[in-house]
Amino acid sequence: MSIDGQSYKVCKGEVQDSCINPRTAGLKFGARDLQYWPGRPASEISAPLPATPPANLPVEDSATAPG
């Protein structure tokens, strides 16, 4: 994948470091970004998360979320 003259590997399978997410690259596969901050980093959460916030979870301003 080439963006602005820079070459990137697309993240998939065993390629997970120094690569671009498929959807960010405009491809139609791969995980979708969450539309909310789940309260903890993904590395601390073992269960899958819904893409949209659950009704009982307050939505935080993206400016205050880590990252």
ZIVEN-V448019 format. One line per field, one symbol per residue. burial: + if it has 24 or more other ideal C-beta (glycine too) atoms within 12 Angstrom, else -. A space follows every 50 residues. Layout:
# ZIVEN-V448019
burial = ???
This chain:
# ZIVEN-V448019
burial = -------------------+-------------+---+------------ -----------------
